[in-house]
Amino acid sequence: MELRLRAPLDMHLHLRDGEMLRSVAPLSARDFAGGLIMPNLVPPVTTGEMVREYRASIEEAIGEEKFRPYMTLFFQEEYSYDFLKEVREEILAIKLYPAGITTNSEGGIADLSVERLAPVLEAMSALGIPLSVHGETDGFVMDREAQFIPIYEKLALRFPDLTIIMEHITTKEAVEALFRHENLYATITLHHLSITLDDLAGGLLRPHLFCKPIAKRPEDRTALRKMAFLGHEKVMFGSDSAPHPREKKEASHCAAGVFTAPVALPALAQLFEGAGVLENLQKFVSDNARRIYGITPPDKEVLLVKEKWRVPESYGGVVPMFAGEELEWRVESAL
Amino acid sequence: MELRLRAPLDMHLHLRDGEMLRSVAPLSARDFAGGLIMPNLVPPVTTGEMVREYRASIEEAIGEEKFRPYMTLFFQEEYSYDFLKEVREEILAIKLYPAGITTNSEGGIADLSVERLAPVLEAMSALGIPLSVHGETDGFVMDREAQFIPIYEKLALRFPDLTIIMEHITTKEAVEALFRHENLYATITLHHLSITLDDLAGGLLRPHLFCKPIAKRPEDRTALRKMAFLGHEKVMFGSDSAPHPREKKEASHCAAGVFTAPVALPALAQLFEGAGVLENLQKFVSDNARRIYGITPPDKEVLLVKEKWRVPESYGGVVPMFAGEELEWRVESAL
């Protein structure tokens, strides 16, 4: 049994920089035709020159692979219309982080009032630059995403022409919000389709499944699965694959992030096949993103075959999701 | 400033065995006049001989310290009235674990129907042996304790003369249940008075704060604090101090348990003083337990002084709660 995916896209991807970039970028480039590259480096990506340099590092890391890095800027209140117009061709989206909410988001936005954000958002809206958002408050960890929904809704109402991406949604509340606003869309990760808080902390605690936003309740996962399994046009795949070296995960203070890049397509195929909706995976991993972002990714076909393989315990010191476990599908080739 | 506690008791304590026992028992014996010793060894403590042997190991480990180990049996459906009558003088309570719910509970009870448990519980009731319960279902990790409440209530109604201890309660639902049944009591840990799920997983993930039952929501902690701070007669201190070597905590699969024995009294004094109820700590850490269990612990006075000290990073390879942090009170002497 085989599955051909046309131009699979990972619309939320952390490639890091330096040695880690060189280690993980080829794994995404092998399986995907493109990805939306998150800008939360240290320091964050905030200028055209930084975008160009980061893109060049990525291209160097992936070599000959057919993979397009769709670049992003780290949202700053200071961005002017002229600056954004100039940089428009270099980026696909701008990522907004509330301050301090996840890895390397210290320089994010502390005051999320619409009026503070309005000048930049008006410029983005006029220039057709989508807004990508890590939507969490600083409230209780299980409530943060649901508490952020009113902010999404205010932005969606105030800027009806702005495409707003609710990144890595984890709750039924977020799914419901998608239906109330034409200009709201969402990415969903592999791990939030796969696990709940039970997998992280219901048995032994499993730091390699620790991520932000934290995995939620079974009914939340059900709501996410419904959307993904339908290939619903409002949602697209974004892995949020976030590599940390093993010693930062198996530690007294463990960094947030699940490393899924090298297992994402096989694990998604297994999930979708298990739900009897393998035919909808194409929409979830590519077609919806093309339409939402209006992009034409490189012409690349990825062939998966139904053949068991054991996921390595580590890729260059980074422990992937499903490490040491068997997956039923594997990537055979990409052309 | 100083605080004198008369015969402080830790009514839920894991002392383990072997080398770990020798390492941690002196820390409890230094600060407390006695403790209820959990029986979940490998294999669990299920016979009079095992109780005597375990007690002897504990007494050897604590040497000359004035500390009474109140022993428990691991609940088994097979216990007969005659067996329990014979062992009555050796134990203070019998601990019931649902199968597989926490560390070394594989031999626990899979079928918790009242009729299955009735013969043993009737014998315990007749002999005046309290029942100590780890009250969690195998449901979603945040719901397990609340889901178990109906089982507590059935037991409380069916065996009105049986003293039932809801161990290490973590939810407002459990607090509410205490008020519905005369024969229900509870222990509360230091860590559940101190943290919520946010402390475990809201920032970086902190495996040394990972425990079962898992820390819950802020409103749950508030409900626990109200009871403890009042020195309410329904609740008593049980640390659930559960040492694991560092390498079992900072690992891909982290064991559940917070090691609080060496910091418990200072941290409790700090919490109670912060709430303006230092005078109620005596009830919480001793008087209530004496009355609920009808015990007369060794005559021991523990003197705490308000003097900052830094908690060690580790005690014999076990990382304590508040490792490396400053506490405001310290144990000066015990006589």
Interface residues (C-beta under 8 A of the other chain):
Chain A: F140 V141 M142 T196 L197 D198 L200 A201 G202 L204 L205 R206 P207 H208 F210 I214 R217 P218 K249 E250 A251 S252 H253 C254 A255 A256 V319 A323
Chain B: F140 V141 M142 T196 L197 D198 L200 A201 G202 L204 L205 R206 P207 H208 F210 I214 R217 P218 K249 E250 A251 S252 H253 C254 A255 A256 V319 A323
